[in-house]
């Protein structure tokens, strides 16, 4: 049994990657370690960012094929879900984190309404936990988690190490071009310098 709390891991990843692009291959690596809502959020962010360089139709179609959605789902639900979560992180981060961790009873429609400050209407015989939601407001947000950035590194660094190990095991360094070797050495040096600086800070 994994020691990683999938809900907590999902929140930490979203907090870490909200303002930077997450690559398709990176999201695949987190498969099984994050919630469905976390995956949906990241695919939605890819759809938003992809529109900066490519036609929307091409972006949505590629993401649909890559992550098992329909074209229509990416274009509407997934993309709008990511936008709604970003708005909630500003207005009510506790709700946003609960949704990403898959620990919230609210529906997708209500997520969109809450993100736009629209009232939620209770209909028919649907007796949900909505009466609890007023307590989840910006006034009662969770305290800032100072460990989130650090723990996201704790969860992601092993995948970096694994990727590096696989690359070396699958490569014949004697056949790698001098230019590629120099570039890799430069990046590994930067990584090593950053790691040493961080280790020094942690030991102070």
N, C-alpha and C positions, 0 to 999 in steps of 0.2 A: 504494500500500500504506500502510495506516495506521501511524503511529509508535507508537500506543498498544498496549501489551501487554494483551490482553483479560483474561488471568488476573490480572495485577497490578492492572489497573483494577478488576476485580470485587472483589478483596480490599480495596482502598482504599475503595470505595463501601460495602462491608459494615461496615468498621471505622468509617466516618463516620456511617452511618445506623442502626447497631444499636439505639441508644437513642432514636431519634426516628422518627415515622411518615414513610414515603415514599408520596407520592400516586401514584395510578394513572397519571396523565398523565406524571409524572416517570419512572416505570419504563418507560413506552413510549418516552420520549426516549432512554433508554439502550439500547434494542434494537439489537443488532449490536455493542455495545461491551462487553457482559458475557457471561459464560458461562451455560449453561443452569442450572447449579447456583446461580449467583448470582440469576438470575430466580426460580427455585423458592424460594429462601430468602426473598426479598422478598415474594412472593405469600403464602407461609406466614405471614410476619409480619403482612401485611394481614389475613389470616384470623383471626389471634389478636387483633389490636387491634380489628378490626371487631366482634367479639363483645361488646365493652364497650358498644356502643350499639345494635346491631341483632341480630335473631335469627340464630343460626348458619346455619340453612338459607338465609336470604336472602343472607347474606354469602358463603357458599360458592358459591351459584348465580351471583351477580353476578361473582365472581372467575373462575369457570370460563368464563363466556361472554366475559369481557374478555380473558383470556389464553390461551384455547384448550385448557383442561384439561376433564376431565369433572368433574361434581359430586363423584363418589366420590373422585377423585384429590385434589381440593383438601381434602376433609374428612378424608382419612386420610393419604396419602403426603406431600403438600405441607406441610400444617400440622405434621405430626410431624417432617418433615425440618427445618423451621425451629427447632423446639424442640430437636432433637438437636444442631444446629449451635451454638445458644446454649450448650448444656451443654458442648460440646467446646471452645468458646472459653474456658471457665473451667478445664476439666481438661487440655486438650491443644490449645492454640491453633495449634500448628504443623500438626496434622492438620486442624483446622477450615479454616485458610487454604488448605491444599493441596486440600481438597475443593471449596471455593468457586472456586479457580483452575482446577479440573478437571485437577489434576495428581496425583491420588491414584488408585491402582488398586482401592481398597476399594469394596465394593458398598453400596447403600443399607441393606440389612439389617445389615451390619457397622458402618455408621456409627451406627445406632441402638444396637447392642450396645456399641460402644466408649463412646458417650455415657453409658451406664448402667453402665459398668464390667463388662459381661458378657463372658465369654470367647468368642473366635471359634473355631468348630470347622471344621477343614478336612475336606471330604467328598469321597469318590469320587476321580475323576480330575481334579478341579479343582486344577490346580497354578498358583496365583496367586502374587503377590508378598507374601503375608501374613507370611512369616518376617521381612520387613524392618520390619514395623510396631512391634515392641517397641522399636526405637530411637527411634520418634516418640512419646516420652512427655513428660510435663510437665517432667521433669528436663532434657530436651534441647530445650526450646522455643526458637524463634528469638528473637534479641534484639529488644527493642521497636523498632519502626520509627518513629523520630521524624519521618520525612518523610511518613508516611501521611496525616495530617490535611491537611498543606499540599498534597500531590499530589492529594488528592481535590478540593480547591478548584481546582487547576490544570485538572483534567478537567471540573469542573462549571460553572465560571464562564462558559466560552464558550457553554454552553447557556442560561444566564441572559441573556447579552447578546443571543443570537439570539432568545429569546422576547420580550425588550423591543423589539428592532428590528421583529419581526413585528407586535407589538401596535400600534406607532406607524404602521407602514406601512398597516395595515388599518383604522386609526381616523381619523375626521374630528374633530380636537380641537375644532373650532368647535362641534360638536354634543354634546360631552361635558358632562355636568352640572357645575356649580361644585363640588358636594359630592365627586364622583368625582375631579375635578382636585385638590382640596385633599388628599384621602386619598392619592392617588398621589404628590403632591409631598412629603408627610410621609414616606412610605415610601422614596422616592428619596433624600431628605435623610438619613434614617437609614443607608441603604446607602452613600451617599457619605461620611458621617462615619466609618462603620466601615472603609471602604476606605482613607480617608486615615490613620486611626489605625494600621491594619495596615501601610501603606506606610511610615509613619514608623518603626514598630518594625523593619521589615525593613532599613531604611537605617541604623539605629543601629549 
